[in-house]
Amino acid sequence: MDTVTHHGRETAYRTVDRGGPGPAVLAVHGSGGTHRVWTPQSALADEYPITALDLSGHGESDDVAAQPGYETLSAYVDDAVAVAEAVDADVILGNSLGGAVALQAALEREVDLDGLLLTGTGARLPVLDDVLQWVKDDLDRVIEFFHEPDHLFHDADERTLELSRKALRRTGRATLERDFRTAHGFDVRDRLGEIAVPALAVVGEYDRLTPPHYHERLRKDIPDCELRILDDAAHLAMLERPDAFNDAVADFLDRRVGD
């Protein structure tokens, strides 16, 4: 892992670059995740350099003292912008809370972007009241909820499910609660018209956490936004349908972002 130091902390990231000529992509994970959620997207690196980071308090990155909500989201955007500048990223790819990071960076920061890739996300990301309560004192219940069918996955095998459960446990209750409460407070529905770069919204057809209609809203309200709905996938379509996901990303980059 490489690191970049900013705002008194280190953010870890990994780049896969096989010398391809395409635009460089920075991938931002969602609540409780790490850079590893983007492992299948390394297949894109023949054409497009791919960087995936660990947000503060996740994976190998230093934590940040920030209250849930806008303060935490701003810190996560700081992470993404620092890495984007370090690797000269052209496009930010965000999943779930990572999509909020991507949108916030495009709206509020002077970061030079040529496109956005938004998957399993939305302009608003409400979290069920039950989940916000469970995460305070029953992490196991939260983990099992997210691994019910059509939440994180539509029809994953048991090995994938267990690896995902372990990943959330490693992140821990406190960081997961901060992530959920930050997502819950996010709302840029009235600012989507300000997005000034081409965007692609990708969603699994069975995603119950950020359903297809969230992405329809992105397509409708972002001035230049396309929509792709992937069959047989839920919230983590990039893991569940990696070939279809990567094809959608490559097609968009070639047509809308490539030289």
C-alpha positions as a printed NumPy array, in Angstrom:
array([[  0.   ,   0.   ,   0.   ],
       [  1.07 ,   3.554,  -0.715],
       [  0.125,   6.444,   1.548],
       [ -0.437,  10.174,   1.284],
       [ -0.194,  12.475,   4.301],
       [ -2.764,  15.229,   4.667],
       [ -4.539,  17.039,   7.519],
       [ -2.17 ,  15.329,   9.982],
       [ -3.038,  11.771,   9.016],
       [ -2.061,   9.126,   6.474],
       [ -4.492,   7.707,   3.937],
       [ -3.565,   4.373,   2.405],
       [ -4.259,   3.422,  -1.176],
       [ -3.327,   0.838,  -3.782],
       [ -2.878,   1.487,  -7.494],
       [ -2.953,  -1.095, -10.272],
       [ -1.504,   0.394, -13.454],
       [ -0.459,  -1.764, -16.388],
       [  0.38 ,   1.189, -18.594],
       [ -2.988,   1.603, -20.256],
       [ -3.766,   4.882, -22.001],
       [ -7.206,   5.486, -20.497],
       [ -8.296,   7.913, -17.791],
       [ -7.208,   7.166, -14.224],
       [ -9.953,   6.063, -11.828],
       [-10.066,   6.503,  -8.05 ],
       [-12.463,   4.07 ,  -6.334],
       [-14.049,   4.92 ,  -2.973],
       [-15.678,   2.197,  -0.862],
       [-18.849,   2.467,   1.165],
       [-19.749,   2.121,   4.857],
       [-17.552,  -0.352,   6.682],
       [-15.57 ,  -1.224,   3.556],
       [-11.958,  -1.017,   2.435],
       [-10.098,  -0.837,  -0.865],
       [-10.494,  -4.612,  -1.184],
       [-14.116,  -4.286,  -2.316],
       [-12.713,  -3.09 ,  -5.654],
       [-10.399,  -6.063,  -6.235],
       [-12.343,  -7.304,  -9.319],
       [-11.905,  -3.892, -10.929],
       [ -8.158,  -4.475, -11.201],
       [ -9.097,  -6.246, -14.448],
       [ -9.672,  -2.767, -15.9  ],
       [ -6.078,  -1.74 , -15.292],
       [ -4.866,  -2.904, -18.7  ],
       [ -6.569,   0.198, -20.083],
       [ -7.297,   2.445, -17.102],
       [ -5.088,   2.923, -14.011],
       [ -7.195,   1.976, -10.996],
       [ -6.575,   3.297,  -7.486],
       [ -8.62 ,   2.245,  -4.455],
       [ -8.227,   3.884,  -1.055],
       [ -9.094,   3.136,   2.556],
       [-11.089,   5.989,   4.061],
       [-10.02 ,   7.27 ,   7.481],
       [-10.522,   4.632,  10.159],
       [-10.891,   1.838,   7.597],
       [ -8.36 ,  -0.742,   6.531],
       [ -4.819,   0.614,   6.751],
       [ -5.628,   4.337,   6.938],
       [ -5.264,   6.457,  10.064],
       [ -8.468,   7.366,  11.814],
       [ -9.843,  10.875,  12.179],
       [-11.539,  12.536,  15.135],
       [-14.797,  13.621,  13.505],
       [-18.423,  13.658,  14.504],
       [-20.876,  11.683,  12.344],
       [-22.486,  13.7  ,   9.596],
       [-21.021,  16.562,   7.611],
       [-17.779,  16.634,   9.629],
       [-17.045,  12.989,   8.866],
       [-18.121,  13.31 ,   5.25 ],
       [-15.796,  16.29 ,   4.829],
       [-12.924,  14.287,   6.302],
       [-13.62 ,  11.428,   3.912],
       [-13.708,  13.877,   1.005],
       [-10.329,  15.177,   2.202],
       [ -9.045,  11.586,   1.966],
       [-10.352,  11.161,  -1.56 ],
       [ -9.095,  14.513,  -2.81 ],
       [ -5.624,  13.911,  -1.351],
       [ -5.356,  10.551,  -3.092],
       [ -6.877,  11.891,  -6.318],
       [ -4.216,  14.575,  -6.424],
       [ -1.448,  12.118,  -5.557],
       [ -2.327,   9.759,  -8.42 ],
       [ -3.677,  12.387, -10.84 ],
       [ -7.101,  10.725, -11.006],
       [ -9.483,  11.781, -13.77 ],
       [-12.61 ,  10.044, -12.477],
       [-13.975,   9.148,  -9.036],
       [-15.895,   5.885,  -8.68 ],
       [-17.973,   5.681,  -5.51 ],
       [-20.155,   2.988,  -3.97 ],
       [-22.819,   3.805,  -1.367],
       [-21.239,   6.25 ,   1.12 ],
       [-18.344,   6.408,  -1.33 ],
       [-20.817,   7.777,  -3.852],
       [-21.642,  10.542,  -1.387],
       [-17.913,  11.258,  -1.154],
       [-17.669,  11.433,  -4.953],
       [-20.674,  13.747,  -5.26 ],
       [-19.49 ,  15.991,  -2.426],
       [-16.016,  16.245,  -3.953],
       [-17.492,  17.255,  -7.312],
       [-19.813,  19.818,  -5.713],
       [-17.594,  21.414,  -3.084],
       [-13.929,  20.921,  -3.942],
       [-11.655,  22.31 ,  -6.604],
       [-10.667,  18.86 ,  -7.812],
       [-10.058,  18.449, -11.537],
       [-12.412,  15.67 , -12.643],
       [-13.518,  14.517, -16.069],
       [-16.28 ,  12.167, -14.899],
       [-18.108,  10.435, -12.053],
       [-19.037,   6.774, -11.655],
       [-21.78 ,   6.232,  -9.061],
       [-22.862,   2.747,  -8.019],
       [-25.204,   1.527,  -5.303],
       [-25.656,   5.092,  -4.105],
       [-27.909,   8.116,  -4.291],
       [-28.326,  11.827,  -3.709],
       [-29.785,  10.906,  -0.311],
       [-28.796,   7.798,   1.672],
       [-31.25 ,   7.181,   4.531],
       [-30.504,   4.333,   6.926],
       [-33.294,   2.418,   8.644],
       [-33.97 ,   3.515,  12.227],
       [-33.634,  -0.121,  13.334],
       [-30.138,  -0.34 ,  11.853],
       [-29.094,   2.903,  13.552],
       [-30.296,   1.441,  16.849],
       [-28.768,  -2.013,  16.36 ],
       [-25.341,  -0.657,  15.476],
       [-25.073,   0.869,  18.945],
       [-25.06 ,  -2.466,  20.757],
       [-25.686,  -5.442,  18.439],
       [-23.108,  -5.581,  15.663],
       [-23.945,  -9.196,  14.832],
       [-27.556,  -8.251,  14.104],
       [-26.402,  -5.459,  11.793],
       [-24.062,  -7.794,   9.938],
       [-26.724, -10.413,   9.429],
       [-29.198,  -7.787,   8.215],
       [-26.819,  -6.629,   5.512],
       [-26.232, -10.19 ,   4.382],
       [-29.877, -11.02 ,   3.884],
       [-30.786, -11.566,   0.2  ],
       [-30.896,  -8.419,  -1.943],
       [-29.103,  -6.233,   0.554],
       [-25.356,  -6.352,  -0.138],
       [-25.738,  -9.366,  -2.444],
       [-28.492, -10.95 ,  -4.493],
       [-27.272, -14.541,  -4.554],
       [-23.673, -14.792,  -3.329],
       [-22.014, -18.048,  -2.317],
       [-21.34 , -18.748,   1.345],
       [-17.605, -18.054,   1.057],
       [-18.271, -14.559,  -0.3  ],
       [-20.825, -13.911,   2.418],
       [-18.441, -14.998,   5.17 ],
       [-15.59 , -12.876,   3.813],
       [-17.949,  -9.907,   3.755],
       [-19.115, -10.539,   7.327],
       [-15.511, -10.731,   8.532],
       [-14.665,  -7.481,   6.755],
       [-17.437,  -5.614,   8.594],
       [-16.336,  -7.089,  11.92 ],
       [-12.771,  -5.889,  11.277],
       [-14.024,  -2.371,  10.627],
       [-15.753,  -2.428,  13.985],
       [-18.892,  -1.059,  15.543],
       [-17.746,   2.513,  16.205],
       [-16.595,   3.222,  12.651],
       [-19.619,   1.486,  11.182],
       [-21.96 ,   3.6  ,  13.308],
       [-20.137,   6.758,  12.232],
       [-20.479,   5.706,   8.596],
       [-24.185,   4.908,   8.88 ],
       [-24.999,   8.176,  10.645],
       [-22.97 ,  10.114,   8.102],
       [-24.79 ,   8.433,   5.223],
       [-28.135,   9.041,   6.948],
       [-27.492,  12.782,   7.063],
       [-26.36 ,  13.087,   3.452],
       [-28.701,  14.887,   1.058],
       [-27.695,  16.725,  -2.131],
       [-30.938,  16.213,  -4.031],
       [-31.288,  19.932,  -4.625],
       [-27.709,  20.268,  -5.95 ],
       [-27.494,  17.542,  -8.584],
       [-27.985,  20.118, -11.32 ],
       [-24.604,  21.6  , -10.37 ],
       [-22.659,  18.478, -11.394],
       [-20.639,  19.668, -14.368],
       [-19.013,  16.441, -15.592],
       [-20.449,  13.354, -17.323],
       [-21.675,  10.695, -14.923],
       [-22.689,   7.044, -15.027],
       [-25.021,   5.507, -12.454],
       [-24.79 ,   1.707, -12.141],
       [-27.12 ,  -0.342,  -9.937],
       [-27.955,  -3.977,  -9.368],
       [-31.566,  -4.709, -10.254],
       [-32.249,  -6.266,  -6.827],
       [-30.542,  -3.6  ,  -4.685],
       [-32.878,  -2.905,  -1.753],
       [-30.418,  -0.645,   0.091],
       [-30.07 ,   1.933,  -2.695],
       [-32.76 ,   0.831,  -5.161],
       [-32.817,   1.51 ,  -8.89 ],
       [-35.11 ,   4.513,  -8.387],
       [-32.279,   6.273,  -6.505],
       [-30.217,   5.937,  -9.673],
       [-33.108,   7.027, -11.859],
       [-33.076,  10.232,  -9.81 ],
       [-29.352,  10.653, -10.523],
       [-29.951,  10.104, -14.244],
       [-32.811,  12.59 , -14.271],
       [-31.287,  15.397, -12.205],
       [-27.578,  15.324, -13.091],
       [-27.356,  17.251, -16.37 ],
       [-25.264,  14.598, -18.152],
       [-25.848,  11.197, -16.572],
       [-26.384,   7.727, -17.982],
       [-27.939,   4.74 , -16.193],
       [-27.057,   1.046, -16.306],
       [-29.058,  -1.573, -14.384],
       [-27.214,  -4.87 , -13.957],
       [-29.121,  -8.15 , -13.828],
       [-28.679, -10.625, -10.96 ],
       [-26.975,  -8.201,  -8.585],
       [-27.771,  -6.146,  -5.511],
       [-25.837,  -3.414,  -3.656],
       [-22.295,  -4.621,  -4.379],
       [-22.732,  -5.138,  -8.109],
       [-19.005,  -4.621,  -8.71 ],
       [-18.356,  -7.776,  -6.675],
       [-21.363,  -9.801,  -7.728],
       [-21.293,  -9.059, -11.468],
       [-17.71 ,  -7.875, -12.019],
       [-17.527,  -8.563, -15.754],
       [-20.773,  -6.738, -16.513],
       [-19.823,  -3.936, -14.142],
       [-16.375,  -3.537, -15.682],
       [-17.842,  -3.564, -19.19 ],
       [-20.232,  -0.758, -18.249],
       [-17.4  ,   1.289, -16.757],
       [-15.103,   0.72 , -19.748],
       [-17.831,   1.641, -22.218],
       [-18.54 ,   4.888, -20.381],
       [-14.883,   5.82 , -20.013],
       [-14.176,   5.149, -23.681],
       [-17.159,   7.117, -24.969],
       [-17.413,   9.983, -22.49 ],
       [-14.066,  10.443, -20.764],
       [-11.383,   8.949, -23.019],
       [ -9.346,  11.183, -25.295]])
